[in-house]
Amino acid sequence: MHIEFRHLRTIKAIYEAGGVAKAADQLNITQSALSHQIKGLEDQAGVELFVRRSKPMTLSAAGMRLLRLAEQVLPQVEALQDEFSGLRAGSTGRMHIAIECHACFEWLFPVLESFRKSWPDVDVDIRPGLAFDALPALLKEEVDLVVSSDPENIPGITFTELFDYNPVFVAASTHPLAQKPYVEAQDFRGQTLITYPVERSRLDVFSQLLTPAKVEPAAIRQVELTAVILLLVASNRGVAVLPDWVVREVKYNSDYVTRPLTKAGITRRLYAATRSADVDKPFVRDLIGFARTEAVKLQSV
């Protein structure tokens, strides 16, 4: 038996209209064409779908079974059509985000709140990109945007600049290194370095300073939360390197100070990596715009 969506719409229209003539008007077809369609469907089913002896014409038991199917399936089809229409218009979609910057969670939440208000029909989710290979996942369409500070030349992926930041040295105000105008790689010898719990290659202090200089701190202590890192630093339990905007945003007291890394300082840049085919989607452009706006706020704190 070959049932088409038009058959389900026909059954539903006749039931709701109470007859073929009114249903034909609703469906914008002739009564003759509708009667022919009913006959063809009954021939396929091998049973009568309507009790023609009654006035108005009513559904048989078999017809009622088909009506129940129509009532289940047609709303789902209509919802799917609306979703596809939204996708074509750029008003709906999916924005699953992976973050390769551990400190960026605090920056991203207000970005997503602004995005949610502007794009309520876009499905948003966050996945910690440090737990998996985010860029291959982007190519496989497992995620839709990756926040990263390490752009790569990958066909099919576009890296869009978000904002620049400076990794800075953070130490207790009483720490001997707090008296220096800037710190260098060798200053970390003998220090307990407090970091986020991620691979060294993803930490600016290692990738931009210590690893090239072949310097190893005395100990490394991994801490999940920025606020806890700063509390430990203020208590002189170790030193840290954090993005300058992070320290400004969560600063609680004057028990710790920041200093540039090297005399010239180090500047890093965050990017939004997306599939090249998605760059011009309106909600993708808006998310990047919200991200830049929030970054300006953070840098002005």
C-alpha positions in Angstrom: 0.0 0.0 0.0 1.5 3.3 -1.1 0.3 6.2 1.1 1.2 9.7 0.2 0.9 12.9 2.3 -1.9 14.0 0.0 -3.9 10.9 1.0 -3.5 11.8 4.7 -4.5 15.4 4.0 -7.6 14.1 2.1 -8.7 11.9 4.9 -8.3 14.6 7.5 -10.1 17.2 5.3 -13.1 15.0 4.6 -13.4 14.2 8.3 -13.2 17.8 9.4 -15.4 19.1 6.6 -18.0 16.4 6.9 -18.2 15.7 3.2 -16.4 15.5 -0.2 -17.7 18.7 -1.6 -16.5 20.9 1.3 -13.2 19.0 1.5 -12.6 19.6 -2.2 -13.0 23.3 -1.7 -10.6 23.3 1.3 -8.0 21.3 -0.7 -8.6 23.5 -3.8 -9.3 20.5 -6.1 -12.4 19.4 -7.9 -14.9 17.1 -6.2 -14.4 14.6 -9.1 -10.7 14.5 -8.6 -11.1 14.0 -4.8 -13.6 11.2 -5.3 -11.1 9.5 -7.7 -8.3 9.9 -5.2 -10.5 8.2 -2.5 -11.4 5.4 -4.8 -7.7 4.8 -5.7 -6.7 4.8 -2.0 -9.5 2.3 -1.1 -8.4 0.0 -4.0 -4.9 0.0 -2.6 -6.1 -0.7 0.9 -8.6 -3.3 -0.2 -11.2 -2.0 2.3 -13.7 0.8 2.4 -12.5 3.9 4.2 -15.8 5.7 4.2 -19.4 4.7 5.1 -21.2 6.2 2.1 -24.6 5.2 3.2 -24.5 7.8 6.0 -25.1 11.5 5.7 -22.8 13.2 6.1 -20.3 10.6 4.9 -18.4 9.2 7.8 -15.2 7.3 8.2 -15.2 3.5 8.5 -13.1 1.8 11.2 -10.3 1.4 8.7 -10.7 5.1 7.7 -10.4 6.1 11.4 -7.1 4.2 11.7 -5.9 6.2 8.7 -7.2 9.4 10.3 -5.2 8.7 13.5 -2.1 8.3 11.3 -2.8 11.6 9.6 -3.2 13.4 12.9 0.2 12.1 14.0 2.2 12.5 10.8 0.9 15.8 9.3 1.9 18.1 12.2 5.4 16.6 12.2 5.6 17.2 8.4 4.4 20.8 8.8 6.9 21.4 11.6 9.7 20.1 9.4 8.5 22.3 6.6 8.6 25.3 8.9 12.1 24.3 10.1 13.3 24.1 6.5 11.7 27.4 5.7 13.6 28.9 8.7 16.9 27.4 7.5 16.4 28.8 4.0 15.6 32.2 5.5 18.5 32.0 7.9 16.4 32.4 11.0 16.8 28.9 12.5 19.7 26.5 12.7 22.3 25.0 15.1 25.2 26.7 16.9 27.2 24.1 18.8 30.4 25.8 20.1 33.7 24.2 21.1 36.2 26.3 23.2 39.9 25.7 23.1 40.4 28.6 25.5 39.7 27.5 29.0 39.4 31.1 30.4 36.9 31.9 27.6 33.9 30.4 29.3 33.4 33.5 31.5 33.6 35.7 28.4 31.3 33.6 26.3 28.3 33.4 28.6 27.2 37.0 28.1 27.8 36.6 24.4 25.4 33.7 24.3 22.8 35.6 26.3 22.8 38.4 23.7 22.7 35.8 20.9 19.8 33.9 22.5 17.7 37.0 22.6 18.3 37.8 19.0 18.1 34.2 17.7 15.7 32.3 19.9 15.1 29.6 17.3 18.8 28.7 16.9 19.8 25.6 19.0 22.9 26.6 21.1 25.2 24.3 23.0 28.8 24.5 24.4 31.3 21.7 24.4 34.7 22.0 26.0 37.0 21.8 23.0 39.9 20.9 25.2 38.4 17.4 25.7 38.5 16.4 22.0 39.9 17.5 18.6 37.7 20.5 17.9 38.7 21.3 14.4 38.3 17.8 13.0 34.9 17.8 14.8 34.1 21.1 13.0 34.8 19.5 9.6 32.6 16.5 10.5 29.8 19.0 11.5 29.8 17.7 15.1 30.3 21.3 16.2 29.6 24.6 14.3 32.1 27.0 15.7 35.5 26.7 17.5 37.0 29.4 19.7 40.8 29.1 19.3 44.0 31.0 19.5 45.8 28.7 17.1 44.6 29.2 13.4 45.5 26.5 11.0 45.4 26.4 7.2 42.6 23.8 6.8 40.6 23.6 3.5 36.9 24.3 4.3 37.5 26.1 7.5 37.6 29.9 7.9 39.3 31.6 10.9 37.7 35.0 11.7 39.5 37.4 14.1 37.7 38.1 17.4 40.1 40.1 19.6 43.7 40.4 20.8 44.8 39.9 24.4 48.0 39.9 26.4 48.9 36.9 28.6 50.3 38.5 31.9 52.3 37.2 34.8 50.3 37.2 38.1 51.9 37.0 41.5 51.2 38.0 45.1 52.1 41.7 45.8 54.7 40.5 48.3 56.3 38.1 45.8 59.9 39.0 44.9 59.0 38.9 41.1 56.3 41.5 41.8 59.0 44.1 42.1 60.2 43.6 38.5 58.8 45.7 35.7 58.4 42.5 33.6 59.2 38.8 33.9 61.1 36.6 31.5 61.3 32.8 31.0 64.2 32.2 33.5 62.2 33.9 36.3 59.9 30.9 36.4 62.7 28.6 37.5 62.1 27.5 41.1 58.5 28.7 40.9 55.2 26.8 41.4 53.2 27.6 38.3 49.4 27.4 38.8 47.6 26.6 35.5 44.3 25.4 34.1 44.1 21.6 33.8 44.9 21.4 30.1 47.8 20.3 27.9 50.9 22.4 27.9 50.7 23.1 24.2 47.4 24.9 24.8 48.7 27.2 27.5 50.2 30.5 26.4 52.9 30.5 29.2 54.4 27.3 27.7 53.7 27.7 24.0 54.8 31.4 23.9 57.5 31.5 26.6 58.7 28.5 28.6 58.9 25.8 25.9 60.9 27.9 23.4 63.3 28.9 26.2 63.5 25.3 27.5 62.6 26.5 31.0 60.8 24.3 33.5 59.1 25.6 36.6 59.8 23.8 39.9 56.2 22.5 40.1 52.9 22.8 38.3 49.6 22.9 40.1 46.4 22.6 38.0 43.2 24.4 39.1 39.9 24.5 37.3 38.5 27.9 38.2 40.1 31.3 37.5 38.9 32.7 40.8 40.6 29.9 42.8 43.9 30.4 40.8 43.8 34.1 41.8 43.1 33.2 45.5 46.1 30.8 45.5 48.3 33.4 43.9 47.2 36.1 46.4 48.1 33.7 49.2 51.6 33.3 47.7 51.0 29.6 46.9 52.4 30.0 43.4 52.4 32.3 40.3 50.2 32.2 37.2 49.9 33.5 33.7 46.4 34.5 32.6 44.8 36.7 29.8 44.9 40.3 30.9 41.1 40.7 30.5 40.4 37.7 32.8 42.4 39.2 35.6 40.6 42.6 35.2 37.2 41.0 35.1 37.5 38.8 38.3 39.9 40.9 40.4 38.8 40.9 44.0 41.5 42.7 45.9 45.0 44.2 45.6 46.8 41.2 47.1 48.2 40.3 43.7 49.8 42.2 40.8 50.3 41.7 37.1 53.4 42.1 35.0 54.1 41.8 31.3 55.7 38.7 29.9 59.1 39.9 28.5 60.0 43.5 28.0 58.1 43.8 24.8 55.1 41.9 26.1 53.3 39.0 24.3 50.1 39.5 22.3 47.8 36.7 21.3 44.7 36.7 19.2 41.4 34.7 19.5 39.6 33.4 16.4 36.2 32.0 15.6 36.7 29.0 13.3 33.7 28.0 11.2 33.0 26.0 8.2 33.6 28.3 5.2 30.2 27.5 3.8 28.6 28.9 7.0 30.5 32.1 7.3 27.8 34.2 5.7 24.9 32.8 7.7 23.2 35.7 9.4 23.3 34.1 12.9 26.9 33.1 12.5 27.8 36.7 11.6 25.8 38.0 14.6 27.4 35.6 17.1 30.9 36.8 16.0 29.6 40.4 16.3 28.4 39.9 19.8 31.7 38.2 20.7 33.7 41.2 19.5 31.3 43.6 21.4 31.7 41.7 24.6 35.5 41.7 24.2 35.6 45.5 23.9 33.6 45.6 27.2 36.1 43.3 28.9 39.1 45.2 27.7 37.7 48.4 29.0 37.1 47.1 32.5 
